[in-house]
């Protein structure tokens, strides 16, 4: 991950994070951050664009158990579809 400070439309400094592509990158650890339920769509997008051997850890965040279960279910369905094809 790499960050860059940019200006938003109001001139405020914001930090934008970029994922640098690396074929050896196999795990993203986002433990103990402030990732909440509203991040579900982006997390699902990352996992949907990842290979089956990619790992993603989000424990220690204020996401509800229901949302974590929803992410797990989406990944499980995606994996089953990949191995069936």
Order of alpha helices (4+ residues) and beta strands (2+ residues): beta-beta-beta-alpha-beta-alpha
